[in-house]
Amino acid sequence: MNDSPVDMCVPSFGHGLDEALLIEWVAGVGDRVERGDAVAVVETDKASTEIVAELDGWVTAHSAEAGTVLRSGEPLYRLTTDQPPPSESQRSSRVNGEEI
């Protein structure tokens, strides 16, 4: 896998649920995550659940703050897969060219 940043999107919550409230970030910007690690906690009308990493890598940006309503398919966080996270001055707060 190359070291290009990957935008990880909000998953589908199933059962006709298209959105969820972001309760908290478990993985902060700069944190290393492995596939299956919790990245964020969200709450739907039915339950609270963890969103887990689909890939190993370093979280380089978040797209929302706690208290934000997330829709399935929207960018949630950015992951860099094969290199350490950038220094504080190099960290991006942009996903898909937009401020996040």
C-alpha positions as CSV (number, residue, x, y, z in Angstrom):
1,M,0.0,0.0,0.0
2,N,1.3,3.5,-0.7
3,D,1.5,6.3,1.8
4,S,-1.2,8.5,0.1
5,P,-3.8,9.9,2.5
6,V,-7.1,8.0,2.4
7,D,-10.4,9.7,3.3
8,M,-12.3,7.3,5.5
9,C,-16.1,7.8,5.3
10,V,-19.0,7.4,7.7
11,P,-20.3,3.9,7.4
12,S,-23.9,2.9,6.7
13,F,-25.7,2.3,10.0
14,G,-28.2,-0.1,8.5
15,H,-32.0,-0.5,9.1
16,G,-32.8,2.7,7.3
17,L,-30.6,4.9,9.5
18,D,-28.7,7.4,7.4
19,E,-27.2,9.6,10.2
20,A,-25.7,9.5,13.6
21,L,-24.5,11.9,16.2
22,L,-20.7,12.0,16.8
23,I,-20.3,11.5,20.5
24,E,-16.5,11.4,20.8
25,W,-13.3,10.8,19.0
26,V,-11.4,7.8,20.4
27,A,-8.4,8.2,18.1
28,G,-6.9,11.7,18.0
29,V,-5.1,13.3,15.1
30,G,-1.6,11.8,15.1
31,D,-2.7,8.5,16.7
32,R,-1.7,5.2,15.2
33,V,-4.6,2.9,14.6
34,E,-4.8,-0.7,13.5
35,R,-7.7,-2.3,11.6
36,G,-10.5,-2.9,14.0
37,D,-9.4,-0.2,16.5
38,A,-12.2,2.2,17.6
39,V,-11.8,5.6,16.0
40,A,-15.0,7.3,17.1
41,V,-18.2,6.7,19.0
42,V,-21.6,7.7,17.4
43,E,-25.2,7.4,18.5
44,T,-28.1,6.7,16.3
45,D,-31.8,6.7,17.2
46,K,-31.4,3.0,18.3
47,A,-27.9,2.7,19.9
48,S,-24.4,4.0,20.5
49,T,-21.7,2.3,18.5
50,E,-18.1,2.5,17.7
51,I,-16.7,3.2,14.3
52,V,-13.6,1.1,13.7
53,A,-10.6,1.6,11.5
54,E,-10.7,-0.3,8.2
55,L,-7.0,0.1,7.7
56,D,-3.8,0.4,9.7
57,G,-2.3,3.8,9.7
58,W,-2.1,7.3,11.3
59,V,-5.1,9.6,11.7
60,T,-4.1,12.9,10.1
61,A,-7.4,14.8,10.2
62,H,-10.9,14.7,11.6
63,S,-13.8,16.0,9.6
64,A,-16.2,16.9,12.4
65,E,-16.3,17.8,16.1
66,A,-18.2,15.9,18.8
67,G,-21.9,17.0,18.7
68,T,-22.0,17.0,14.9
69,V,-24.6,14.9,13.0
70,L,-22.9,12.6,10.5
71,R,-24.4,11.2,7.3
72,S,-23.5,7.9,5.9
73,G,-20.9,8.3,3.1
74,E,-19.5,11.6,4.2
75,P,-15.7,11.8,4.9
76,L,-15.1,11.2,8.6
77,Y,-11.3,11.2,9.0
78,R,-8.1,11.1,7.0
79,L,-5.6,8.2,7.4
80,T,-2.1,8.0,6.1
81,T,-1.1,4.3,5.8
82,D,2.7,3.8,5.5
83,Q,4.4,6.7,7.2
84,P,4.4,8.4,10.6
85,P,2.1,11.4,11.0
86,P,3.2,14.8,9.9
87,S,4.6,17.2,12.4
88,E,2.2,19.6,14.1
89,S,3.0,22.4,11.6
90,Q,2.3,20.0,8.6
91,R,-1.0,18.6,9.8
92,S,-3.8,19.2,7.4
93,S,-7.3,20.3,8.4
94,R,-8.6,19.7,4.9
95,V,-10.3,16.7,3.3
96,N,-11.0,16.7,-0.5
97,G,-9.7,20.3,-0.7
98,E,-12.2,21.6,1.8
99,E,-11.6,22.9,5.3
100,I,-12.6,20.3,7.8
